[in-house]
Amino acid sequence: MDSVGASSTPNADSKRGEKEGPERIAYDLIGSRETGAVAIVEVPDGMDPAEAAREVSSRHRHVKSVL
């Protein structure tokens, strides 16, 4: 996934993370700790999207929205 628009916002950063294990969750964070971030999550097959969203937002408290 590309982090489109991350560099257009002052103090914005983009981060890619991945949960280890059998159900790996790939995600991009766009935004900053000061203003909050948006997580774009790629949900693994067979995983509940709400569970994937909770997993990412629980690890990154500054995430305001999950797509």
TORSEVEX-500537 format. One record per residue: x, y, z of N, C-alpha, C in turn; residue in three letters. Coordinates in pm, whole numbers, plus 32768, in hexadecimal, padded with zeros to 4 digits. Layout:
XYZXYZXYZALA ...
This chain:
80547F8A80008000800080008058807C8000MET 802D80DF7FB78077815C7FB4803B81BD8018ASP 808D82118051805F827680AF804C82F88063SER 7FE1830280197FC683767FC57F9E83EB801DVAL 7FDC845F80077FB884D7804F7FFE84E980D4GLY 804D848B8100808D8496818380EF850A8189ALA 81338526811B81978590811E815B861B8107SER 80DC862480E780A086A680CB807686F0814ASER 807586AD81BC804E86E9823A80CA8706828DTHR 80D8878282C2814C879F831581518740838DPRO 81C7871883B381DF86BE8424819B86378414ASN 81788613839D81378591838781A285278374ALA 818184B0839E81DB84428385818A83CA8358ASP 81CC836B831F818B82F282F181D9827D8327SER 81938218835481D681A5838E818D81288360LYS 81D980C2834181A08043831981C17FDE8385ARG 815E7F9283AD81747F2D841281347EAB83EAGLY 81587E448432811F7DC28415811F7D708495GLU 80AF7D3384B480A57CDA852780E27C548500LYS 81317C1B8557816D7B9A853D810C7B2B8565GLU 811A7AB9852A80C77A47854E80797A1484D8GLY 802179B384F27FD8797584847F7779D5843EPRO 7F3F7A3484877EE37A96844C7F287B1E844CGLU 7F807B3283EB7FCB7BAF83E37F737C1E83AEARG 7F7C7C9283EC7F2F7D0683C37F917D6E838EILE 7F847D91830F7FD77DFB82D57F8A7E7E82DEALA 7FD07EEA82FF7F8C7F6B830B7FEE7FDD82F1TYR 7FB6804F82CB800080CC82BB7FC38130831AASP 80188180835B7FE981EE83AE800A82708366LEU 7FA982C7835B7FBD834883197F9283B3837CILE 7FEA841183987FCB847C83F6803D848C845AGLY 801E84C984CB808484DF8531804984C985BBSER 80A084BC861D807384AB86A7802A852786D9ARG 8053859D86A88016861A86D67F87862A86A3GLU 7F6F860686277EEC861D85EB7E97859F85E2THR 7ED3852D85FE7E8D84AE85EF7EAF846F856AGLY 7E9783EF85607EBB83A784E67E44835784B3ALA 7E4B833684347DEA82DD83F57E35825E83D3VAL 7DFA81EC83F37E37816B83D17DEB812E835DALA 7E33810782F67DF980C082867E24802F8296ILE 7DC27FD882B27DDE7F4F82D97DBA7EEE8269VAL 7E137E91824D7DF87E2481F07DD37DAB8244GLU 7D557D8682427D217D1B82987D3C7C938257VAL 7D7B7C3682A37D937BB0826D7D117B66824FPRO 7D157B0C81F07CA07ABA81D07C717A70824DASP 7BEF7A7082637BB57A2782D37BB87A718357GLY 7BF47AE7835C7BF97B3483D97B8B7B9D83D9MET 7B4E7BB1844B7AE77C16845B7B277CA2844FASP 7AF47CF883F67B2E7D7E83E77B2F7DCF8469PRO 7AC87DBF84BA7AC47E09853A7B347DDB8596ALA 7B537D5A85957BC17D2685E77C477D5F85B8GLU 7C5B7D6785357CD67DA084FF7CE17E348524ALA 7C747E7D851D7C747F0B85427C967F1D85D6ALA 7C5C7ECA862C7C7A7ED286BC7D0D7EB286D8ARG 7D427E5186937DCE7E2A86A67E2C7E9D8686GLU 7E177EDF86137E6F7F4C85EB7E5C7FC58646VAL 7DE17FEA86647DCB806186B77DF7804C8747SER 7DF87FD087787E277FB888007EBF7FC7880ASER 7F077FAE879E7F987FBE879E7FC4804D8784ARG 7F6F809D87467F91812687237F2181818756HIS 7F3081B487CD7EC78203880F7EA6828587C6ARG 7F0082B887737EE78335872C7E94832186ACHIS 7E6D82A4868E7E1A828986187D8C82B88635VAL 7D5A831185E17CD2834785F17C6C82FC859CLYS 7C9682C985287C3C828484CC7C84820C8490SER 7C3581A684737C6B812E84327C1A811583B4VAL 7C60810983447C1E80EB82C57C4680618299LEU 
